[in-house]
């Protein structure tokens, strides 16, 4: 009979998020996670064989949480989808600090992760397809929100301007599609 694990994969991800939140992506190592979680390095590596696996686990968790906030967009027209995307982006921002977003940048250094991310974006652009004025407005609004996310990753939100920028995108989208 095997020994009962003292910490779960999800609990390790909780601790890893705390490390990234306080120290940034560079502070997240297998050793730092083991120490903070009070387990051995081997205990961490039982759940995450490498730092890449750990980062992938965090990114998968974050994207899963975002997708849950987005809800099931099946059947949404492009404008409705982008409005939901803006709402999910707005709701996710308090948790997505620049330090966490920076870790996502390192995630994209792996070619397989970049491919997966490209496929995710292709799926969104498939939903936003069409030549109508509203589909075009939805695509531009989506690109604006993604641009804001990139700027947020680089720390532009020190003055709390993030939500005002999202308000601007929503207002322009409403004007273009009404």
C-alpha positions as CSV (number, residue, x, y, z in Angstrom):
1,X,0.0,0.0,0.0
2,X,1.5,3.4,-1.1
3,X,1.9,6.4,1.1
4,X,-0.9,8.9,1.0
5,X,0.2,12.1,-0.7
6,X,0.5,15.1,1.6
7,X,-0.3,17.7,-1.0
8,X,-2.3,17.5,-4.1
9,X,-1.6,18.8,-7.6
10,X,-4.2,21.5,-7.1
11,X,-2.6,22.5,-3.8
12,X,0.8,22.7,-5.5
13,X,-0.7,25.0,-8.2
14,X,-2.2,27.2,-5.4
15,X,1.3,27.6,-3.9
16,X,2.9,28.1,-7.3
17,X,0.4,30.9,-8.0
18,X,1.4,32.6,-4.7
19,X,5.1,32.3,-5.6
20,X,4.5,33.9,-9.0
21,X,2.2,36.6,-7.5
22,X,4.8,37.6,-5.0
23,X,8.1,37.0,-6.8
24,X,7.3,36.8,-10.5
25,X,7.9,33.9,-12.9
26,X,11.6,33.7,-12.3
27,X,10.9,32.9,-8.6
28,X,9.0,29.8,-9.6
29,X,11.3,26.8,-9.4
30,X,10.7,23.2,-8.4
31,X,12.9,23.8,-5.3
32,X,11.1,27.0,-4.4
33,X,7.7,25.3,-4.8
34,X,8.8,22.3,-2.7
35,X,10.1,24.6,0.1
36,X,6.9,26.7,0.1
37,X,4.6,23.7,0.0
38,X,6.6,21.9,2.7
39,X,7.3,18.8,0.5
40,X,10.4,17.3,-1.1
41,X,11.5,18.2,-4.6
42,X,10.6,14.6,-5.5
43,X,7.1,15.2,-4.1
44,X,6.7,18.2,-6.5
45,X,8.1,16.2,-9.4
46,X,5.6,13.4,-8.8
47,X,3.0,15.9,-9.9
48,X,5.1,18.1,-12.3
49,X,8.1,16.4,-13.9
50,X,9.7,19.7,-14.8
51,X,9.3,23.5,-14.5
52,X,7.8,23.4,-18.0
53,X,5.1,21.0,-16.8
54,X,4.5,23.2,-13.8
55,X,4.1,26.3,-15.9
56,X,1.8,24.4,-18.3
57,X,-0.3,23.4,-15.3
58,X,-0.6,27.0,-14.2
59,X,-1.5,28.2,-17.7
60,X,-4.0,25.4,-18.2
61,X,-5.6,26.3,-14.9
62,X,-5.8,30.0,-15.8
63,X,-7.2,29.3,-19.3
64,X,-9.7,26.9,-17.8
65,X,-10.8,29.5,-15.3
66,X,-11.1,32.1,-18.1
67,X,-13.1,29.7,-20.3
68,X,-15.4,29.0,-17.4
69,X,-16.0,32.8,-17.0
70,X,-16.6,33.0,-20.8
71,X,-19.2,30.3,-20.6
72,X,-20.5,28.3,-23.6
73,X,-20.3,30.7,-26.6
74,X,-21.8,28.1,-29.0
75,X,-24.2,29.9,-31.3
76,X,-23.2,33.4,-30.2
77,X,-23.0,35.9,-33.0
78,X,-19.6,37.6,-33.2
79,X,-20.7,40.7,-31.3
80,X,-22.3,38.7,-28.4
81,X,-19.2,36.6,-28.2
82,X,-16.8,39.6,-28.0
83,X,-19.1,41.2,-25.3
84,X,-18.8,38.0,-23.3
85,X,-15.0,37.9,-23.9
86,X,-14.7,41.5,-22.6
87,X,-16.8,40.6,-19.5
88,X,-14.6,37.6,-18.9
89,X,-11.4,39.6,-19.4
90,X,-12.7,42.3,-17.0
91,X,-13.6,39.7,-14.4
92,X,-10.3,37.8,-14.7
93,X,-8.0,40.9,-14.4
94,X,-7.9,41.2,-10.6
95,X,-6.3,37.7,-10.5
96,X,-4.1,38.2,-13.6
97,X,-1.4,40.4,-12.4
98,X,1.5,41.4,-14.6
99,X,3.8,38.9,-12.9
100,X,1.5,36.0,-13.7
101,X,1.1,37.2,-17.2
102,X,4.8,37.4,-17.5
103,X,5.0,33.7,-16.7
104,X,2.7,33.1,-19.7
105,X,5.3,34.8,-21.9
106,X,7.8,32.2,-20.8
107,X,5.2,29.5,-21.5
108,X,5.1,30.7,-25.1
109,X,8.9,30.1,-25.6
110,X,8.0,26.4,-26.1
111,X,7.1,25.8,-29.8
112,X,4.4,23.2,-28.8
113,X,2.8,25.8,-26.5
114,X,2.9,28.4,-29.2
115,X,1.1,26.0,-31.6
116,X,-1.6,25.3,-29.0
117,X,-2.0,29.1,-28.5
118,X,-2.3,29.7,-32.2
119,X,-4.9,27.0,-32.5
120,X,-6.9,28.6,-29.6
121,X,-6.8,32.0,-31.4
122,X,-7.8,30.4,-34.7
123,X,-10.8,29.0,-33.0
124,X,-11.8,32.4,-31.8
125,X,-11.3,34.0,-35.3
126,X,-13.5,31.2,-36.7
127,X,-16.2,32.3,-34.4
128,X,-15.7,35.9,-35.4
129,X,-15.7,35.2,-39.1
130,X,-17.8,36.9,-41.7
131,X,-17.8,40.1,-43.7
132,X,-20.6,42.0,-42.1
133,X,-19.9,45.3,-40.4
134,X,-20.8,43.8,-37.0
135,X,-18.4,40.8,-37.5
136,X,-15.6,43.3,-38.5
137,X,-16.4,45.5,-35.4
138,X,-16.3,42.4,-33.2
139,X,-12.9,41.4,-34.6
140,X,-11.5,44.9,-34.0
141,X,-12.9,44.9,-30.5
142,X,-11.4,41.5,-29.8
143,X,-8.0,42.7,-31.1
144,X,-8.2,45.8,-28.9
145,X,-8.9,43.7,-25.8
146,X,-6.0,41.4,-26.6
147,X,-3.8,44.5,-27.2
148,X,-4.9,45.8,-23.8
149,X,-4.0,42.4,-22.2
150,X,-0.5,42.6,-23.8
151,X,-0.1,46.2,-22.5
152,X,-1.3,45.0,-19.0
153,X,1.4,42.3,-19.1
154,X,3.9,45.2,-19.5
155,X,2.5,47.0,-16.5
156,X,0.4,49.9,-17.9
157,X,-2.3,49.4,-15.3
158,X,-0.4,50.9,-12.4
159,X,-2.9,53.8,-12.2
160,X,-6.0,51.5,-12.5
161,X,-6.8,52.5,-16.1
162,X,-7.5,49.0,-17.3
163,X,-11.2,49.0,-16.7
164,X,-11.6,52.4,-18.3
165,X,-9.9,51.1,-21.5
166,X,-12.2,48.1,-21.5
167,X,-15.2,50.5,-21.1
168,X,-13.9,52.4,-24.2
169,X,-13.8,49.2,-26.2
170,X,-17.3,48.2,-25.1
171,X,-18.6,51.7,-25.9
172,X,-17.1,51.8,-29.4
173,X,-18.4,48.2,-30.1
174,X,-21.9,49.3,-29.0
175,X,-21.8,52.4,-31.3
176,X,-20.6,50.3,-34.3
177,X,-23.1,47.6,-33.9
178,X,-26.3,49.4,-32.9
